[in-house]
Amino acid sequence: MPKTNHPELIRTLALSYPETTERTSCNKAKFEAGKKSFVFLGETGDGWNLMVKLSDSLGELELLTEKMPDNYSVGKHGWTTLRFPVGKGPTKKQLTRWIDESFRLLATKKLIALLDG
């Protein structure tokens, strides 16, 4: 079974949201809905990292990272950074849920209405 290319999957998922664009910030891909950033994606030679704003999914995240506790951190306002080696990471279902949650926490009501349309 082929390994998931997590950064490309994240890019595809993030760009599927209404009025989303990709820009660069501090050597990371930044995905914005309108003027609000909701996903940051960084890639290095030996891995990749993701930063999303989470609330309800924080409990799930703790279970996922029990085996690798240094691979995630949660900031004061719910911004969560996850780090993974190449070819490793969460499932597509988890990534989809986290990106959706981050979008809904940060996007305007108008963009959320377009999404739910």
Biopython code that builds the backbone (N, CA, C, O; Angstrom):
import numpy as np
from Bio.PDB.StructureBuilder import StructureBuilder

atoms = [
    (1, "MET", "N", (0.851, -1.176, 0.000)),
    (1, "MET", "CA", (0.000, 0.000, 0.000)),
    (1, "MET", "C", (0.898, 1.240, 0.000)),
    (1, "MET", "O", (1.827, 1.320, 0.803)),
    (2, "PRO", "N", (0.635, 2.217, -0.895)),
    (2, "PRO", "CA", (1.481, 3.412, -0.941)),
    (2, "PRO", "C", (1.302, 4.264, 0.308)),
    (2, "PRO", "O", (0.216, 4.328, 0.883)),
    (3, "LYS", "N", (2.384, 4.917, 0.718)),
    (3, "LYS", "CA", (2.315, 5.799, 1.877)),
    (3, "LYS", "C", (1.593, 7.093, 1.496)),
    (3, "LYS", "O", (1.694, 7.560, 0.362)),
    (4, "THR", "N", (0.882, 7.652, 2.436)),
    (4, "THR", "CA", (0.179, 8.908, 2.211)),
    (4, "THR", "C", (1.192, 10.039, 2.159)),
    (4, "THR", "O", (2.084, 10.123, 3.003)),
    (5, "ASN", "N", (1.054, 10.897, 1.178)),
    (5, "ASN", "CA", (1.865, 12.102, 1.116)),
    (5, "ASN", "C", (1.096, 13.168, 1.897)),
    (5, "ASN", "O", (0.310, 13.922, 1.324)),
    (6, "HIS", "N", (1.328, 13.220, 3.194)),
    (6, "HIS", "CA", (0.555, 14.081, 4.073)),
    (6, "HIS", "C", (0.569, 15.551, 3.664)),
    (6, "HIS", "O", (-0.494, 16.172, 3.642)),
    (7, "PRO", "N", (1.739, 16.146, 3.335)),
    (7, "PRO", "CA", (1.699, 17.562, 2.936)),
    (7, "PRO", "C", (0.819, 17.826, 1.716)),
    (7, "PRO", "O", (0.108, 18.830, 1.688)),
    (8, "GLU", "N", (0.845, 16.971, 0.730)),
    (8, "GLU", "CA", (-0.013, 17.177, -0.450)),
    (8, "GLU", "C", (-1.486, 16.996, -0.093)),
    (8, "GLU", "O", (-2.343, 17.722, -0.597)),
    (9, "LEU", "N", (-1.780, 16.036, 0.770)),
    (9, "LEU", "CA", (-3.155, 15.837, 1.227)),
    (9, "LEU", "C", (-3.643, 17.070, 1.987)),
    (9, "LEU", "O", (-4.766, 17.525, 1.770)),
    (10, "ILE", "N", (-2.818, 17.609, 2.865)),
    (10, "ILE", "CA", (-3.182, 18.806, 3.627)),
    (10, "ILE", "C", (-3.442, 19.969, 2.683)),
    (10, "ILE", "O", (-4.419, 20.700, 2.844)),
    (11, "ARG", "N", (-2.577, 20.140, 1.708)),
    (11, "ARG", "CA", (-2.735, 21.216, 0.717)),
    (11, "ARG", "C", (-4.074, 21.069, -0.012)),
    (11, "ARG", "O", (-4.813, 22.043, -0.158)),
    (12, "THR", "N", (-4.381, 19.863, -0.463)),
    (12, "THR", "CA", (-5.636, 19.612, -1.178)),
    (12, "THR", "C", (-6.844, 19.886, -0.285)),
    (12, "THR", "O", (-7.804, 20.528, -0.713)),
    (13, "LEU", "N", (-6.796, 19.400, 0.954)),
    (13, "LEU", "CA", (-7.915, 19.614, 1.880)),
    (13, "LEU", "C", (-8.105, 21.097, 2.177)),
    (13, "LEU", "O", (-9.227, 21.601, 2.115)),
    (14, "ALA", "N", (-7.031, 21.794, 2.496)),
    (14, "ALA", "CA", (-7.139, 23.206, 2.868)),
    (14, "ALA", "C", (-7.676, 24.043, 1.709)),
    (14, "ALA", "O", (-8.513, 24.922, 1.913)),
    (15, "LEU", "N", (-7.202, 23.775, 0.501)),
    (15, "LEU", "CA", (-7.637, 24.566, -0.650)),
    (15, "LEU", "C", (-9.060, 24.251, -1.103)),
    (15, "LEU", "O", (-9.599, 24.938, -1.972)),
    (16, "SER", "N", (-9.672, 23.219, -0.523)),
    (16, "SER", "CA", (-11.049, 22.881, -0.879)),
    (16, "SER", "C", (-12.073, 23.772, -0.163)),
    (16, "SER", "O", (-13.263, 23.709, -0.471)),
    (17, "TYR", "N", (-11.624, 24.594, 0.781)),
    (17, "TYR", "CA", (-12.530, 25.471, 1.524)),
    (17, "TYR", "C", (-12.786, 26.764, 0.754)),
    (17, "TYR", "O", (-11.934, 27.203, -0.018)),
    (18, "PRO", "N", (-13.960, 27.380, 0.959)),
    (18, "PRO", "CA", (-14.318, 28.581, 0.201)),
    (18, "PRO", "C", (-13.322, 29.729, 0.391)),
    (18, "PRO", "O", (-12.854, 30.000, 1.497)),
    (19, "GLU", "N", (-13.020, 30.383, -0.716)),
    (19, "GLU", "CA", (-12.184, 31.577, -0.737)),
    (19, "GLU", "C", (-10.844, 31.378, -0.026)),
    (19, "GLU", "O", (-10.348, 32.284, 0.644)),
    (20, "THR", "N", (-10.268, 30.194, -0.175)),
    (20, "THR", "CA", (-8.984, 29.884, 0.445)),
    (20, "THR", "C", (-7.858, 30.071, -0.554)),
    (20, "THR", "O", (-7.954, 29.674, -1.715)),
    (21, "THR", "N", (-6.786, 30.690, -0.069)),
    (21, "THR", "CA", (-5.587, 30.878, -0.884)),
    (21, "THR", "C", (-4.389, 30.336, -0.122)),
    (21, "THR", "O", (-4.418, 30.200, 1.101)),
    (22, "GLU", "N", (-3.336, 30.031, -0.868)),
    (22, "GLU", "CA", (-2.076, 29.578, -0.263)),
    (22, "GLU", "C", (-1.042, 30.677, -0.422)),
    (22, "GLU", "O", (-0.861, 31.222, -1.511)),
    (23, "ARG", "N", (-0.376, 30.990, 0.653)),
    (23, "ARG", "CA", (0.707, 31.982, 0.653)),
    (23, "ARG", "C", (1.886, 31.368, 1.409)),
    (23, "ARG", "O", (1.818, 30.224, 1.860)),
    (24, "THR", "N", (2.945, 32.125, 1.538)),
    (24, "THR", "CA", (4.106, 31.666, 2.296)),
    (24, "THR", "C", (4.342, 32.614, 3.456)),
    (24, "THR", "O", (4.262, 33.833, 3.306)),
    (25, "SER", "N", (4.638, 32.035, 4.624)),
    (25, "SER", "CA", (4.951, 32.818, 5.814)),
    (25, "SER", "C", (6.013, 32.070, 6.610)),
    (25, "SER", "O", (5.806, 30.923, 7.008)),
    (26, "CYS", "N", (7.136, 32.712, 6.839)),
    (26, "CYS", "CA", (8.222, 32.098, 7.622)),
    (26, "CYS", "C", (8.591, 30.717, 7.095)),
    (26, "CYS", "O", (8.713, 29.773, 7.876)),
    (27, "ASN", "N", (8.767, 30.585, 5.796)),
    (27, "ASN", "CA", (9.138, 29.319, 5.145)),
    (27, "ASN", "C", (8.097, 28.219, 5.291)),
    (27, "ASN", "O", (8.418, 27.039, 5.146)),
    (28, "LYS", "N", (6.873, 28.586, 5.574)),
    (28, "LYS", "CA", (5.774, 27.619, 5.667)),
    (28, "LYS", "C", (4.678, 28.018, 4.686)),
    (28, "LYS", "O", (4.502, 29.192, 4.361)),
    (29, "ALA", "N", (3.951, 27.012, 4.229)),
    (29, "ALA", "CA", (2.749, 27.295, 3.451)),
    (29, "ALA", "C", (1.678, 27.737, 4.434)),
    (29, "ALA", "O", (1.479, 27.116, 5.478)),
    (30, "LYS", "N", (0.998, 28.808, 4.090)),
    (30, "LYS", "CA", (-0.053, 29.347, 4.954)),
    (30, "LYS", "C", (-1.330, 29.361, 4.136)),
    (30, "LYS", "O", (-1.357, 29.872, 3.017)),
    (31, "PHE", "N", (-2.391, 28.795, 4.701)),
    (31, "PHE", "CA", (-3.674, 28.739, 4.013)),
    (31, "PHE", "C", (-4.619, 29.699, 4.712)),
    (31, "PHE", "O", (-4.842, 29.618, 5.920)),
    (32, "GLU", "N", (-5.175, 30.623, 3.909)),
    (32, "GLU", "CA", (-6.039, 31.664, 4.445)),
    (32, "GLU", "C", (-7.433, 31.566, 3.845)),
    (32, "GLU", "O", (-7.601, 31.325, 2.650)),
    (33, "ALA", "N", (-8.415, 31.756, 4.694)),
    (33, "ALA", "CA", (-9.809, 31.882, 4.263)),
    (33, "ALA", "C", (-10.142, 33.354, 4.414)),
    (33, "ALA", "O", (-10.279, 33.857, 5.529)),
    (34, "GLY", "N", (-10.271, 34.042, 3.291)),
    (34, "GLY", "CA", (-10.381, 35.498, 3.383)),
    (34, "GLY", "C", (-9.044, 36.017, 3.872)),
    (34, "GLY", "O", (-8.022, 35.798, 3.221)),
    (35, "LYS", "N", (-9.031, 36.690, 4.990)),
    (35, "LYS", "CA", (-7.778, 37.208, 5.564)),
    (35, "LYS", "C", (-7.359, 36.463, 6.824)),
    (35, "LYS", "O", (-6.435, 36.894, 7.514)),
    (36, "LYS", "N", (-8.018, 35.358, 7.136)),
    (36, "LYS", "CA", (-7.728, 34.597, 8.355)),
    (36, "LYS", "C", (-6.969, 33.320, 8.018)),
    (36, "LYS", "O", (-7.457, 32.487, 7.254)),
    (37, "SER", "N", (-5.789, 33.167, 8.581)),
    (37, "SER", "CA", (-5.013, 31.946, 8.397)),
    (37, "SER", "C", (-5.611, 30.841, 9.258)),
    (37, "SER", "O", (-5.945, 31.061, 10.422)),
    (38, "PHE", "N", (-5.744, 29.646, 8.675)),
    (38, "PHE", "CA", (-6.300, 28.539, 9.451)),
    (38, "PHE", "C", (-5.445, 27.282, 9.405)),
    (38, "PHE", "O", (-5.695, 26.352, 10.171)),
    (39, "VAL", "N", (-4.444, 27.222, 8.532)),
    (39, "VAL", "CA", (-3.517, 26.089, 8.469)),
    (39, "VAL", "C", (-2.140, 26.612, 8.078)),
    (39, "VAL", "O", (-2.009, 27.441, 7.178)),
    (40, "PHE", "N", (-1.109, 26.113, 8.774)),
    (40, "PHE", "CA", (0.278, 26.356, 8.400)),
    (40, "PHE", "C", (0.919, 24.992, 8.188)),
    (40, "PHE", "O", (0.709, 24.074, 8.981)),
    (41, "LEU", "N", (1.698, 24.857, 7.122)),
    (41, "LEU", "CA", (2.329, 23.588, 6.779)),
    (41, "LEU", "C", (3.800, 23.822, 6.476)),
    (41, "LEU", "O", (4.149, 24.627, 5.613)),
    (42, "GLY", "N", (4.653, 23.112, 7.194)),
    (42, "GLY", "CA", (6.088, 23.211, 6.960)),
    (42, "GLY", "C", (6.649, 21.856, 6.578)),
    (42, "GLY", "O", (6.186, 20.822, 7.057)),
    (43, "GLU", "N", (7.658, 21.870, 5.705)),
    (43, "GLU", "CA", (8.299, 20.629, 5.288)),
    (43, "GLU", "C", (9.802, 20.777, 5.452)),
    (43, "GLU", "O", (10.373, 21.818, 5.130)),
    (44, "THR", "N", (10.441, 19.720, 5.959)),
    (44, "THR", "CA", (11.891, 19.662, 6.061)),
    (44, "THR", "C", (12.337, 18.385, 5.367)),
    (44, "THR", "O", (11.500, 17.592, 4.937)),
    (45, "GLY", "N", (13.617, 18.180, 5.254)),
    (45, "GLY", "CA", (14.114, 16.979, 4.593)),
    (45, "GLY", "C", (13.720, 15.693, 5.291)),
    (45, "GLY", "O", (13.566, 14.657, 4.644)),
    (46, "ASP", "N", (13.557, 15.747, 6.600)),
    (46, "ASP", "CA", (13.263, 14.529, 7.346)),
    (46, "ASP", "C", (11.855, 14.481, 7.934)),
    (46, "ASP", "O", (11.536, 13.568, 8.696)),
    (47, "GLY", "N", (11.014, 15.451, 7.591)),
    (47, "GLY", "CA", (9.665, 15.418, 8.134)),
    (47, "GLY", "C", (8.832, 16.605, 7.714)),
    (47, "GLY", "O", (9.186, 17.347, 6.797)),
    (48, "TRP", "N", (7.725, 16.768, 8.396)),
    (48, "TRP", "CA", (6.784, 17.841, 8.103)),
    (48, "TRP", "C", (6.085, 18.243, 9.382)),
    (48, "TRP", "O", (6.051, 17.481, 10.348)),
    (49, "ASN", "N", (5.524, 19.450, 9.388)),
    (49, "ASN", "CA", (4.787, 19.911, 10.566)),
    (49, "ASN", "C", (3.542, 20.653, 10.126)),
    (49, "ASN", "O", (3.474, 21.218, 9.035)),
    (50, "LEU", "N", (2.581, 20.633, 10.993)),
    (50, "LEU", "CA", (1.268, 21.211, 10.739)),
    (50, "LEU", "C", (0.881, 22.048, 11.948)),
    (50, "LEU", "O", (1.095, 21.637, 13.088)),
    (51, "MET", "N", (0.313, 23.222, 11.699)),
    (51, "MET", "CA", (-0.204, 24.030, 12.788)),
    (51, "MET", "C", (-1.643, 24.403, 12.453)),
    (51, "MET", "O", (-1.914, 25.019, 11.422)),
    (52, "VAL", "N", (-2.562, 24.022, 13.336)),
    (52, "VAL", "CA", (-3.984, 24.315, 13.198)),
    (52, "VAL", "C", (-4.519, 24.771, 14.543)),
    (52, "VAL", "O", (-3.923, 24.491, 15.583)),
    (53, "LYS", "N", (-5.630, 25.465, 14.522)),
    (53, "LYS", "CA", (-6.278, 25.867, 15.769)),
    (53, "LYS", "C", (-7.331, 24.822, 16.100)),
    (53, "LYS", "O", (-8.218, 24.548, 15.292)),
    (54, "LEU", "N", (-7.230, 24.236, 17.297)),
    (54, "LEU", "CA", (-8.156, 23.186, 17.700)),
    (54, "LEU", "C", (-8.813, 23.530, 19.025)),
    (54, "LEU", "O", (-8.303, 24.332, 19.807)),
    (55, "SER", "N", (-9.940, 22.910, 19.249)),
    (55, "SER", "CA", (-10.662, 23.038, 20.508)),
    (55, "SER", "C", (-11.193, 21.661, 20.902)),
    (55, "SER", "O", (-10.663, 21.026, 21.813)),
    (56, "ASP", "N", (-12.237, 21.202, 20.217)),
    (56, "ASP", "CA", (-12.865, 19.920, 20.551)),
    (56, "ASP", "C", (-11.944, 18.719, 20.311)),
    (56, "ASP", "O", (-12.094, 17.695, 20.978)),
    (57, "SER", "N", (-11.010, 18.822, 19.386)),
    (57, "SER", "CA", (-10.161, 17.686, 19.024)),
    (57, "SER", "C", (-8.910, 17.543, 19.880)),
    (57, "SER", "O", (-8.123, 16.622, 19.663)),
    (58, "LEU", "N", (-8.712, 18.424, 20.838)),
    (58, "LEU", "CA", (-7.484, 18.350, 21.637)),
    (58, "LEU", "C", (-7.362, 17.037, 22.401)),
    (58, "LEU", "O", (-6.258, 16.509, 22.531)),
    (59, "GLY", "N", (-8.472, 16.496, 22.911)),
    (59, "GLY", "CA", (-8.436, 15.218, 23.627)),
    (59, "GLY", "C", (-8.002, 14.083, 22.721)),
    (59, "GLY", "O", (-7.210, 13.231, 23.124)),
    (60, "GLU", "N", (-8.513, 14.065, 21.507)),
    (60, "GLU", "CA", (-8.145, 13.052, 20.521)),
    (60, "GLU", "C", (-6.661, 13.157, 20.184)),
    (60, "GLU", "O", (-5.980, 12.143, 20.035)),
    (61, "LEU", "N", (-6.177, 14.357, 20.069)),
    (61, "LEU", "CA", (-4.786, 14.590, 19.733)),
    (61, "LEU", "C", (-3.856, 14.021, 20.808)),
    (61, "LEU", "O", (-2.822, 13.432, 20.492)),
    (62, "GLU", "N", (-4.222, 14.197, 22.055)),
    (62, "GLU", "CA", (-3.404, 13.661, 23.146)),
    (62, "GLU", "C", (-3.294, 12.142, 23.055)),
    (62, "GLU", "O", (-2.220, 11.589, 23.292)),
    (63, "LEU", "N", (-4.376, 11.467, 22.718)),
    (63, "LEU", "CA", (-4.334, 10.017, 22.562)),
    (63, "LEU", "C", (-3.446, 9.608, 21.394)),
    (63, "LEU", "O", (-2.693, 8.638, 21.486)),
    (64, "LEU", "N", (-3.536, 10.346, 20.304)),
    (64, "LEU", "CA", (-2.754, 10.042, 19.112)),
    (64, "LEU", "C", (-1.261, 10.155, 19.387)),
    (64, "LEU", "O", (-0.478, 9.362, 18.865)),
    (65, "THR", "N", (-0.865, 11.104, 20.177)),
    (65, "THR", "CA", (0.552, 11.382, 20.359)),
    (65, "THR", "C", (1.141, 10.809, 21.643)),
    (65, "THR", "O", (2.260, 11.162, 22.015)),
    (66, "GLU", "N", (0.404, 9.930, 22.330)),
    (66, "GLU", "CA", (0.934, 9.325, 23.549)),
    (66, "GLU", "C", (2.271, 8.628, 23.315)),
    (66, "GLU", "O", (3.154, 8.669, 24.172)),
    (67, "LYS", "N", (2.420, 7.991, 22.157)),
    (67, "LYS", "CA", (3.644, 7.266, 21.859)),
    (67, "LYS", "C", (4.794, 8.199, 21.508)),
    (67, "LYS", "O", (5.960, 7.825, 21.636)),
    (68, "MET", "N", (4.475, 9.411, 21.067)),
    (68, "MET", "CA", (5.503, 10.362, 20.680)),
    (68, "MET", "C", (5.155, 11.733, 21.267)),
    (68, "MET", "O", (4.752, 12.633, 20.529)),
    (69, "PRO", "N", (5.304, 11.903, 22.584)),
    (69, "PRO", "CA", (4.830, 13.117, 23.254)),
    (69, "PRO", "C", (5.520, 14.403, 22.816)),
    (69, "PRO", "O", (4.965, 15.486, 23.001)),
    (70, "ASP", "N", (6.713, 14.312, 22.243)),
    (70, "ASP", "CA", (7.413, 15.519, 21.809)),
    (70, "ASP", "C", (6.956, 16.001, 20.435)),
    (70, "ASP", "O", (7.455, 17.008, 19.932)),
    (71, "ASN", "N", (6.022, 15.296, 19.836)),
    (71, "ASN", "CA", (5.611, 15.621, 18.470)),
    (71, "ASN", "C", (4.450, 16.605, 18.389)),
    (71, "ASN", "O", (3.973, 16.896, 17.293)),
    (72, "TYR", "N", (3.992, 17.114, 19.506)),
    (72, "TYR", "CA", (2.947, 18.126, 19.415)),
    (72, "TYR", "C", (3.038, 19.088, 20.594)),
    (72, "TYR", "O", (3.555, 18.750, 21.659)),
    (73, "SER", "N", (2.530, 20.278, 20.378)),
    (73, "SER", "CA", (2.443, 21.265, 21.446)),
    (73, "SER", "C", (1.202, 22.115, 21.205)),
    (73, "SER", "O", (0.794, 22.341, 20.066)),
    (74, "VAL", "N", (0.618, 22.575, 22.295)),
    (74, "VAL", "CA", (-0.587, 23.406, 22.219)),
    (74, "VAL", "C", (-0.255, 24.761, 22.827)),
    (74, "VAL", "O", (0.204, 24.854, 23.965)),
    (75, "GLY", "N", (-0.497, 25.808, 22.045)),
    (75, "GLY", "CA", (-0.261, 27.164, 22.518)),
    (75, "GLY", "C", (-1.414, 27.681, 23.356)),
    (75, "GLY", "O", (-2.435, 27.013, 23.522)),
    (76, "LYS", "N", (-1.236, 28.858, 23.869)),
    (76, "LYS", "CA", (-2.191, 29.487, 24.770)),
    (76, "LYS", "C", (-3.595, 29.621, 24.180)),
    (76, "LYS", "O", (-4.579, 29.490, 24.907)),
    (77, "HIS", "N", (-3.702, 29.877, 22.882)),
    (77, "HIS", "CA", (-5.002, 30.137, 22.271)),
    (77, "HIS", "C", (-5.506, 28.972, 21.417)),
    (77, "HIS", "O", (-6.342, 29.173, 20.535)),
    (78, "GLY", "N", (-5.011, 27.762, 21.666)),
    (78, "GLY", "CA", (-5.495, 26.593, 20.941)),
    (78, "GLY", "C", (-4.740, 26.270, 19.669)),
    (78, "GLY", "O", (-5.040, 25.270, 19.016)),
    (79, "TRP", "N", (-3.752, 27.101, 19.293)),
    (79, "TRP", "CA", (-2.947, 26.763, 18.121)),
    (79, "TRP", "C", (-2.100, 25.553, 18.466)),
    (79, "TRP", "O", (-1.344, 25.559, 19.437)),
    (80, "THR", "N", (-2.238, 24.529, 17.663)),
    (80, "THR", "CA", (-1.594, 23.246, 17.924)),
    (80, "THR", "C", (-0.585, 22.955, 16.829)),
    (80, "THR", "O", (-0.903, 23.033, 15.642)),
    (81, "THR", "N", (0.634, 22.619, 17.233)),
    (81, "THR", "CA", (1.690, 22.270, 16.293)),
    (81, "THR", "C", (1.964, 20.774, 16.403)),
    (81, "THR", "O", (2.180, 20.247, 17.494)),
    (82, "LEU", "N", (1.950, 20.102, 15.255)),
    (82, "LEU", "CA", (2.232, 18.666, 15.193)),
    (82, "LEU", "C", (3.441, 18.454, 14.294)),
    (82, "LEU", "O", (3.554, 19.088, 13.245)),
    (83, "ARG", "N", (4.354, 17.557, 14.701)),
    (83, "ARG", "CA", (5.549, 17.256, 13.923)),
    (83, "ARG", "C", (5.613, 15.758, 13.656)),
    (83, "ARG", "O", (5.400, 14.949, 14.559)),
    (84, "PHE", "N", (5.910, 15.389, 12.395)),
    (84, "PHE", "CA", (5.965, 13.986, 12.015)),
    (84, "PHE", "C", (7.133, 13.730, 11.072)),
    (84, "PHE", "O", (7.500, 14.605, 10.287)),
    (85, "PRO", "N", (7.721, 12.534, 11.143)),
    (85, "PRO", "CA", (8.732, 12.170, 10.150)),
    (85, "PRO", "C", (8.066, 11.890, 8.801)),
    (85, "PRO", "O", (6.866, 11.622, 8.736)),
    (86, "VAL", "N", (8.852, 11.954, 7.735)),
    (86, "VAL", "CA", (8.338, 11.668, 6.388)),
    (86, "VAL", "C", (7.644, 10.309, 6.387)),
    (86, "VAL", "O", (8.161, 9.344, 6.948)),
    (87, "GLY", "N", (6.483, 10.236, 5.762)),
    (87, "GLY", "CA", (5.744, 8.985, 5.645)),
    (87, "GLY", "C", (4.942, 8.605, 6.873)),
    (87, "GLY", "O", (4.267, 7.575, 6.868)),
    (88, "LYS", "N", (4.995, 9.401, 7.918)),
    (88, "LYS", "CA", (4.236, 9.124, 9.147)),
    (88, "LYS", "C", (3.269, 10.263, 9.395)),
    (88, "LYS", "O", (3.481, 11.391, 8.950)),
    (89, "GLY", "N", (2.211, 9.950, 10.109)),
    (89, "GLY", "CA", (1.263, 11.002, 10.464)),
    (89, "GLY", "C", (-0.119, 10.440, 10.709)),
    (89, "GLY", "O", (-0.328, 9.227, 10.674)),
    (90, "PRO", "N", (-1.059, 11.332, 10.956)),
    (90, "PRO", "CA", (-2.434, 10.923, 11.238)),
    (90, "PRO", "C", (-3.138, 10.428, 9.979)),
    (90, "PRO", "O", (-2.611, 10.530, 8.871)),
    (91, "THR", "N", (-4.319, 9.901, 10.171)),
    (91, "THR", "CA", (-5.114, 9.407, 9.049)),
    (91, "THR", "C", (-5.736, 10.576, 8.283)),
    (91, "THR", "O", (-5.773, 11.705, 8.773)),
    (92, "LYS", "N", (-6.215, 10.289, 7.092)),
    (92, "LYS", "CA", (-6.906, 11.304, 6.292)),
    (92, "LYS", "C", (-8.130, 11.814, 7.045)),
    (92, "LYS", "O", (-8.434, 13.006, 7.010)),
    (93, "LYS", "N", (-8.823, 10.919, 7.719)),
    (93, "LYS", "CA", (-10.018, 11.302, 8.475)),
    (93, "LYS", "C", (-9.656, 12.298, 9.586)),
    (93, "LYS", "O", (-10.366, 13.282, 9.796)),
    (94, "GLN", "N", (-8.565, 12.042, 10.285)),
    (94, "GLN", "CA", (-8.139, 12.954, 11.350)),
    (94, "GLN", "C", (-7.727, 14.306, 10.773)),
    (94, "GLN", "O", (-8.137, 15.349, 11.283)),
    (95, "LEU", "N", (-6.924, 14.292, 9.718)),
    (95, "LEU", "CA", (-6.504, 15.547, 9.097)),
    (95, "LEU", "C", (-7.705, 16.353, 8.619)),
    (95, "LEU", "O", (-7.763, 17.568, 8.809)),
    (96, "THR", "N", (-8.650, 15.679, 8.007)),
    (96, "THR", "CA", (-9.861, 16.344, 7.522)),
    (96, "THR", "C", (-10.603, 17.007, 8.681)),
    (96, "THR", "O", (-11.037, 18.154, 8.572)),
    (97, "ARG", "N", (-10.744, 16.296, 9.769)),
    (97, "ARG", "CA", (-11.458, 16.823, 10.938)),
    (97, "ARG", "C", (-10.723, 18.032, 11.533)),
    (97, "ARG", "O", (-11.353, 19.034, 11.873)),
    (98, "TRP", "N", (-9.399, 17.940, 11.659)),
    (98, "TRP", "CA", (-8.631, 19.037, 12.254)),
    (98, "TRP", "C", (-8.648, 20.280, 11.375)),
    (98, "TRP", "O", (-8.800, 21.393, 11.880)),
    (99, "ILE", "N", (-8.494, 20.105, 10.073)),
    (99, "ILE", "CA", (-8.518, 21.253, 9.163)),
    (99, "ILE", "C", (-9.898, 21.897, 9.170)),
    (99, "ILE", "O", (-10.011, 23.123, 9.165)),
    (100, "ASP", "N", (-10.940, 21.083, 9.181)),
    (100, "ASP", "CA", (-12.302, 21.615, 9.230)),
    (100, "ASP", "C", (-12.537, 22.382, 10.533)),
    (100, "ASP", "O", (-13.118, 23.467, 10.523)),
    (101, "GLU", "N", (-12.090, 21.821, 11.635)),
    (101, "GLU", "CA", (-12.273, 22.483, 12.922)),
    (101, "GLU", "C", (-11.536, 23.826, 12.949)),
    (101, "GLU", "O", (-12.082, 24.820, 13.428)),
    (102, "SER", "N", (-10.325, 23.859, 12.448)),
    (102, "SER", "CA", (-9.554, 25.086, 12.415)),
    (102, "SER", "C", (-10.241, 26.139, 11.531)),
    (102, "SER", "O", (-10.327, 27.308, 11.906)),
    (103, "PHE", "N", (-10.721, 25.721, 10.368)),
    (103, "PHE", "CA", (-11.439, 26.635, 9.477)),
    (103, "PHE", "C", (-12.644, 27.221, 10.199)),
    (103, "PHE", "O", (-12.842, 28.435, 10.179)),
    (104, "ARG", "N", (-13.442, 26.386, 10.828)),
    (104, "ARG", "CA", (-14.672, 26.843, 11.473)),
    (104, "ARG", "C", (-14.401, 27.743, 12.681)),
    (104, "ARG", "O", (-15.216, 28.607, 13.003)),
    (105, "LEU", "N", (-13.267, 27.547, 13.348)),
    (105, "LEU", "CA", (-12.919, 28.409, 14.475)),
    (105, "LEU", "C", (-12.433, 29.786, 14.028)),
    (105, "LEU", "O", (-12.533, 30.754, 14.782)),
    (106, "LEU", "N", (-11.907, 29.877, 12.805)),
    (106, "LEU", "CA", (-11.248, 31.115, 12.385)),
    (106, "LEU", "C", (-11.922, 31.867, 11.241)),
    (106, "LEU", "O", (-11.776, 33.085, 11.141)),
    (107, "ALA", "N", (-12.646, 31.179, 10.393)),
    (107, "ALA", "CA", (-13.253, 31.830, 9.224)),
    (107, "ALA", "C", (-14.445, 32.696, 9.645)),
    (107, "ALA", "O", (-15.014, 32.535, 10.725)),
    (108, "THR", "N", (-14.791, 33.604, 8.762)),
    (108, "THR", "CA", (-15.951, 34.458, 9.016)),
    (108, "THR", "C", (-17.245, 33.636, 8.904)),
    (108, "THR", "O", (-17.262, 32.554, 8.317)),
    (109, "LYS", "N", (-18.302, 34.165, 9.471)),
    (109, "LYS", "CA", (-19.605, 33.497, 9.386)),
    (109, "LYS", "C", (-20.051, 33.353, 7.929)),
    (109, "LYS", "O", (-20.690, 32.367, 7.561)),
    (110, "LYS", "N", (-19.710, 34.335, 7.115)),
    (110, "LYS", "CA", (-20.070, 34.294, 5.699)),
    (110, "LYS", "C", (-19.412, 33.091, 5.006)),
    (110, "LYS", "O", (-20.061, 32.383, 4.237)),
    (111, "LEU", "N", (-18.132, 32.867, 5.283)),
    (111, "LEU", "CA", (-17.423, 31.738, 4.665)),
    (111, "LEU", "C", (-17.931, 30.405, 5.205)),
    (111, "LEU", "O", (-18.020, 29.430, 4.458)),
    (112, "ILE", "N", (-18.258, 30.352, 6.463)),
    (112, "ILE", "CA", (-18.810, 29.123, 7.030)),
    (112, "ILE", "C", (-20.165, 28.817, 6.397)),
    (112, "ILE", "O", (-20.483, 27.661, 6.118)),
    (113, "ALA", "N", (-20.958, 29.862, 6.174)),
    (113, "ALA", "CA", (-22.258, 29.687, 5.517)),
    (113, "ALA", "C", (-22.068, 29.171, 4.090)),
    (113, "ALA", "O", (-22.834, 28.322, 3.633)),
    (114, "LEU", "N", (-21.055, 29.678, 3.383)),
    (114, "LEU", "CA", (-20.767, 29.165, 2.028)),
    (114, "LEU", "C", (-20.393, 27.685, 2.080)),
    (114, "LEU", "O", (-20.802, 26.904, 1.221)),
    (115, "LEU", "N", (-19.626, 27.313, 3.073)),
    (115, "LEU", "CA", (-19.216, 25.922, 3.234)),
    (115, "LEU", "C", (-20.421, 25.026, 3.496)),
    (115, "LEU", "O", (-20.541, 23.945, 2.920)),
    (116, "ASP", "N", (-21.301, 25.482, 4.362)),
    (116, "ASP", "CA", (-22.471, 24.687, 4.745)),
    (116, "ASP", "C", (-23.603, 24.773, 3.715)),
    (116, "ASP", "O", (-24.534, 23.968, 3.726)),
    (117, "GLY", "N", (-23.498, 25.787, 2.807)),
    (117, "GLY", "CA", (-24.448, 26.118, 1.755)),
    (117, "GLY", "C", (-25.441, 25.139, 1.441)),
    (117, "GLY", "O", (-26.272, 25.363, 0.560)),
]
sb = StructureBuilder()
sb.init_structure("model")
sb.init_model(0)
sb.init_chain("A")
sb.init_seg("    ")
for serial, (resi, resn, name, xyz) in enumerate(atoms, 1):
    if name == "N":
        sb.init_residue(resn, " ", resi, " ")
    sb.init_atom(name, np.array(xyz, "f"), 0.0, 1.0, " ", f" {name:<3s}", serial, name[0])
structure = sb.get_structure()
